[in-house]
Amino acid sequence: MRRLVVLVLSVLLIGSTLTAGTAAAASPTARVDLPADNALVQFDQPVTLRGHSTGVAESGVKYTEISLHDQNHFIVIAGAGQNDWEYTFTPGAPRIGPLTVYARVVLDNWQTATVEVLHLRVADAQPGPGACPCTFNPARENEPTLYRGGGALELGLRFFVDRPGSVNAVSLPSGLGAWTNAITVSLWTDKGTLLARGTQHDEAFTFPLESPVRLEPYAAYVVSFTTPDGVYYATPGFFTKRYTTGAITAHYDHYEPFPFSSPGLYGSPGTFPRSTYNGTSYWVSPVFVT
């Protein structure tokens, strides 16, 4: 009898697992067929998106929405039963730089799914003046504050560049004093993939990467460094708008209110920094070479 009960329970568990797996696999989705992902488009020029939304066997597509900057501001672009859709928009000045497109599909049974469907690079018609090598060093009214004695952190800057070139080093402000440990600097994609790293023991303020990394214009990247002795400069409340110095722009999303989406980032030492605090600048910069 005990063996029979165990067998019945096993069958029920397997059945419930299969049902859950099947339900999880069946969800609405969307894709963009045109333009290609990571395409370079021009500021102030119309861009047409052509895509397709898919429902599930039990329920068709009620409508499809698009968002051009985050997952909080959607507009309806296709109505009931309209699986193939087209939407044209003209990127204005606030959208110069990396642009992520999200689609949200809503089914007749009100089941929904949000998909990151496209990444675009919106180019400025007139790149900034000046030659490189260059660093991100915007003018400031007051000197940044020197912090000491805290635990180690990863401090960084999210940025994009307006022309082809490479990052070969990371620059920190002078005046931090001697570190007792080596400094490690890193270059990441904006999604957290490590592209290059470098470690240096010298008392210097430009820290080379192990090898230069070629950047795509108007795509987002992050540079960061680890504070081994908890010593760093910071200016809270600095990033209330987008700043550009030469070819480098600190990537701030104009559609997110201060201080969210600030380009000044922090995190655990040695890891990709994802968090922001009060729009703080940590005065870390790529060294960009054309």
N, C-alpha and C positions, 0 to 999 in steps of 0.2 A: 504494500500500500504506500509506504514511504517513498519507494522508488517511482511509483506512478505520480505522486504529488510533485516530486522534483522534476519529472519529465514535463508535466503540464505547465509548471512555472517557467521552465526553460523555454517552452514554445511561446508562452505569452510574452516573455521578455524579448525574445528575438523578433516577434511580430511587432511589438511596440517600437523597437529600435528601427526596424525597417520603415515603419510608418513615419516616425519622426524624421528619418533621413530623407525620405521621399518628399515630405512637406518642406523641409529646409531647402531641398534642391529646386523646388518649384516656386519661383518668386519672379515678380515682374522685373524687367530690365530695359535698358536703352543703350544705344550706341550712336556715335557720329561717324558717318561715312566720308564726309567732306567738310572742311579741309582735313589734311593729315595731322596726326598728333604731333605736337611740337613745332607746328608751322610758324613761320615768321610773317606777320601781317603788319600793315601800316596804320599808324595813328591817323584818325580822321578819314579813313577810307572804309566803305561798307564791306562787311564780312558776312557771307552766307553759310549757315550751318545746315547740312542735310543729314537727317538721321532716321532711326527706326526704333519704335518702342514695341515691346513684346509682353503679352499678358501670360496667363497660365491656362491650363486646360479647363478649369472650372469657371474662369472669369476673364472677360476681355478688358481692353484698355478704356477707361472712362475719360481720362485726359492726361496730357504730358506737360510738365513744367520745366523751365530752364532758369538757372541762376548763373550769372556771369562773374561772381566774385566770392560768394560764400554759400553756406547751406541754410541761410535765414531769409533770403529775399528772392523768392521764386515768382515767375510770371507764366501764365498758361500760354502755350504755343500750339497745342493741338487738342481737338475736341474728341467726342465719343467715337470710338471705332477707328480713329485716324492713326494708324500705325506708322505710316511714313509721313514725315513732317519736314518743314523747312522754316528757318528763322534767320532774318537778316538784322544785323545791328552795326552801328558805327562806333568803334572805341574812341572815347574822348581822352583828354589829357590825364585824368586820374587813373586810366587803365594802362598807361605806358608801363611796360615791363611784363613780368610773368602774369598770365591770366588763366585761371582754372575754371572750366565750365562744368557745372553739375546739372544732371537731369533727374527729375522726380516723376516716376510713373505711378498713377493712381488707377486702380482697377474698379470695375463695377461693384465689387464687394467691399470696396474701400481699403483693400490691402495696398500698401505703398512700399516703394523702394527708391532710395536715392543713390545715384551712381556718379562717380567722377568720370565724365565721358571724354574730356578733351583738355589739352594743355596748349595754350597759344603763347607766342612771344610778340608783344605789341611794340613795334619800333617807332621811335621818334623820327620825324622827318629831318630834324637838324640835330645831330649828335652834339654833345657838349664840346666846348673849346678846350684847347690844351693838349699837350703831348704827354705820353707816359714813358717811363715808369711814374706811377702816381699812387697816392694813398687816399683813404677817406678821412678827411680832417676838416670838418665844417667849422666855421667861425662860432665862437661861444662867448657869452657875456662874462661868465665867471670861470675861474679855474676849477677843474673837477676835484672832488674830494678824495683824499687818500684813505683807504680802509686797511686796517691791519688786525691781525690776531684772530680772524675767523678761520673756519675750516676750509679745506680745498674746495674749489668750485670750477666748473667749466663755463667760461664767459665768452660770448660771441656776438657776431653781427650778421644779419641776413641782408644780402645786397644783390644787385645786378649791375652789369656793365653795358655800355652802349656801342661797343665796337669789338671786333675780334682781338684776342690777346690771351695772355696767360697769367696765372697767379704763381709766383715763385717763392713767396715768403709771406709772413704775417708780421705786422708792425704793432708795437705797443708803445704807450707814452713813456717818455723818459722821466726819471726822478723816482722810480719805484724803489731804488736801493738794491743792494746785492741780495740775490736769492741764495739760500743754502742748498737748493736742489735744482736740477735741470728744468728747463721750460719745454713743454711739449705743445706744439701748435698743430692745428688740423684744418683741412678744407673738406666740406661736405656738400652733397646736394641738399636742396631744401627739404627732401624727404628723409634725410638722415643717413644716406649712403656715404661712407668714408671714401674720399678720393685721394687724399695724400696726407702725410703726417711728417713732422720733423721734430727732433729733440736737440737742444743745444745747452751746453753747460756754461758758456761764456756769459759775462755780464754785459749783455747787449740788448738792443731794443728792436732789432729786426731779426727775425728768426726764419731761416730758410726751410722750405719743404724739401723732402728727400728728392723730389723731382718736380719740375713745373707742370701745371695742369692747364690745358687749353680750355677756355670758357666759351660758351655760346652766348652771343649778345642777347640781352633781355631775358635770360633764364635766371632763376633764383639760385643762389648759393649761400653757404654759411661758412665764415671763418671763426675759429675759436682758439682759446688757449686755456691750459690748466694752471690754476694758481696754487703752486705747491706749498707756499708758506702763508696762504690766505691774505696776500697783499695785492691790492688792485686799486685802480682809479675808477670812479663812477660818478655820473651826474644824473640823479633821479629827476624825472619829469622833463627830460631833454627832448624825447621824440614825440612831439605833438603834431608833426607834419612830416612830409617827405623832404629829405635833404640830399643834395647832389653836390659832389666836388669833382670837377673834371669828368672823367669817364665813369665814375662810381656813384651809384645811387643806393642809399639805404632803403630797402624795400619795405614800405609801410602801406598797408591796405587802407585807402581812404574811406572805404565803406564800413570799417569797423571803428567804433568810437574809442577815443583815448581811454585807457592805455592799451587796449587789446590790439593784437597784431603788431605791436612795437617790434622794430628790427633788433633792438638790444635784447639778447637772450642769455639765459643761464640754465645750468643743470648740474648733474653729478659729475665729478671729475673724470675725464677720459671718455665721456659719453656725449652723444649729440645733444646740444642744449635746445630745449623746446619751450621753456617757460619765460614769461616776461614779468617785470615788476615795475609798476609806476612809470612806464616809458623811459626806463633808465638806459643811458649809454655807458658802455664799459670801455670805450675808447680803444677798441681793437679794430684793426683794418687789414684788408688784403693789400699786398704789394702787387699792383697790376702792371704788366709790361706789354706793350704792343710791338 
